[in-house]
Amino acid sequence: MARLKKWIGGLDSSFVQVPFPDGYKNEDVSFDLFLKTLKDKNVDPKNVCGVISESYQGVGPDFFPVDYAKKLEAFCRKHDIVLIMDEVQAGFGRSGKMFTYQHYGITPDLVACGKGISSSLPISAVIGRTDIMSLYPPGSMTSTHSASPLAVASAIENIKIIQREALVEHAAKMGDILIPALKEIQKKHSSFLGCLQGKGLVAGLQVVKPGSKTPDPDMAQKINVACYQKGLLMFAPVGIAGECVKIAPPLCITEEELRESIEVFKEAVEEVSKD
């Protein structure tokens, strides 16, 4: 990760990163690791103004253990820390809930939104506690491209469609088909498909060197290319090394289309495994 930040130059020392409890690359999923990290970096909770995290890490997708998320929320409440969940990628039905943080049973103070809010035109938004959002009067937080009428109109209509067509519930239902099927594929090819994470209509398979956790971006790319050659358009491999085969079909995908896609993906993995 450090090499990806070289272009930034001087990093702000007031930002402290804590290992994400994904359970695979970082096997320690206890909240004690969060507390230990702050202690090791000499960070006193009383000096922490906010904690921000993606509701699921986009490079996985990696989800919080529920117990961890609840303890994180309790920690923030105890020390009057603003809890911010980044739902730019995870929000608006992708994981089978309107917002992914709902899987954890927590209530953030601020929610960052984007992407799925319009499903088309570029727009972002922040949802939050009234006392925080009211700190600045209307019109005082502006930018050149803020509040574009066209993008706002697309977002409003998109949300109406999500609700009218019950796409959140549909994503959850399709996830009950997608995730078990991917588990079977991962189980059969566990020598190089090291880990599966997923909820609703988002999933990821970590592609690794056989018998290790070393990323294998070349194999991930081969799987994607094989899918493409069979007519299945995939999300480009993600992850720190480009080793994660990301699966994120449209929320409106039909059961028939999903099952056909899974079969094509299975065939592609089978073929690549024999190379």
Buried (B, 14 or more C-beta within 10 A) or exposed (E): EEEEEEEEEEEEEEEBEBEBBBBBBEEEBEBEBBBBBBEEEEBEBEEBEEBEBBBBBBBBBBBBBEEBBBBBBEBBEEEEBBBBBBBBBBBBBBBBBBBBBBBBEBEBBBBBBBBBBBBEBEBBBEBBEEEEEEEEEEEEEEEEEEEEEEBBEBBEEBBEEBEEEEBBEBBBBBBEBBBEBBEEBBEEBBEBBBBBBBBBBBBBBBBBBEEEEEBBBEBBBBBBEBBEEBEBEBBEBBBEBBBBBBBBBEBBBEEEEBBEBBEBBBBBBEBBBEE
